[in-house]
Amino acid sequence: MDEATRTELEAAAFRRLRDHLMARTDVQNIDLMILAGFCRNCLADWYREAAETKGQSLSKDAAREIIYGEPFAQWKARHQPEATPEQLAAFEAAQKKSHG
């Protein structure tokens, strides 16, 4: 496979992941962090960092809007309840496990 095709396929997979996460507003970031070790905010950070490697300036808020499909504060207000004590405990346990 040539480099251009590989890049196109990776970009398509990224867009599909982003769109899937936009549609799954029931899946909380903390749950993603517990189970997968990353969340929408991580994805936005990776996007922003990739832009910077190409000389493109992108703010944290702009990157999050690309991932969330709307301003983060708006998404958070509509879809993100406070984490439960159980989620916080699971998150802490997952952090300890992944950071040894």
ZISUL-V154684 format. One record per backbone hydrogen bond with DSSP energy under -1.0 kcal/mol. NH is the residue of the N-H (numbers start at 0). CO is the residue of the C=O. E is the energy in kcal/mol with one decimal. If there is no record, write none. Layout:
nh:NH co:CO e:E
nh:NH co:CO e:E
This chain:
nh:5 co:1 e:-2.3
nh:6 co:2 e:-2.5
nh:7 co:3 e:-2.2
nh:8 co:4 e:-2.5
nh:9 co:5 e:-2.6
nh:10 co:6 e:-2.5
nh:11 co:7 e:-2.2
nh:12 co:8 e:-2.4
nh:13 co:9 e:-2.5
nh:14 co:10 e:-2.6
nh:15 co:11 e:-2.1
nh:16 co:12 e:-2.3
nh:17 co:13 e:-3.0
nh:18 co:14 e:-2.8
nh:19 co:15 e:-2.3
nh:20 co:16 e:-2.6
nh:21 co:17 e:-2.1
nh:22 co:18 e:-1.9
nh:23 co:19 e:-1.6
nh:24 co:22 e:-1.3
nh:26 co:23 e:-1.7
nh:31 co:27 e:-2.0
nh:32 co:28 e:-2.6
nh:33 co:29 e:-2.3
nh:34 co:30 e:-2.5
nh:35 co:31 e:-3.4
nh:42 co:38 e:-2.3
nh:43 co:39 e:-2.3
nh:44 co:40 e:-2.4
nh:45 co:41 e:-2.8
nh:46 co:42 e:-2.2
nh:47 co:43 e:-2.5
nh:48 co:44 e:-2.6
nh:49 co:45 e:-2.3
nh:50 co:46 e:-2.3
nh:51 co:47 e:-2.2
nh:52 co:48 e:-1.7
nh:53 co:50 e:-1.0
nh:54 co:51 e:-1.8
nh:55 co:50 e:-2.7
nh:62 co:58 e:-2.4
nh:63 co:59 e:-2.3
nh:64 co:60 e:-2.1
nh:65 co:61 e:-1.6
nh:66 co:62 e:-1.7
nh:67 co:63 e:-3.4
nh:68 co:64 e:-1.9
nh:74 co:70 e:-2.3
nh:75 co:71 e:-3.3
nh:76 co:72 e:-2.2
nh:77 co:73 e:-1.7
nh:78 co:74 e:-2.7
nh:79 co:75 e:-2.0
nh:87 co:83 e:-2.6
nh:88 co:84 e:-2.3
nh:89 co:85 e:-2.5
nh:90 co:86 e:-2.7
nh:91 co:87 e:-2.4
nh:92 co:88 e:-2.3
nh:93 co:89 e:-2.4
nh:94 co:90 e:-2.5
nh:95 co:91 e:-2.2
nh:96 co:92 e:-2.3
nh:97 co:93 e:-2.5
nh:98 co:94 e:-1.8
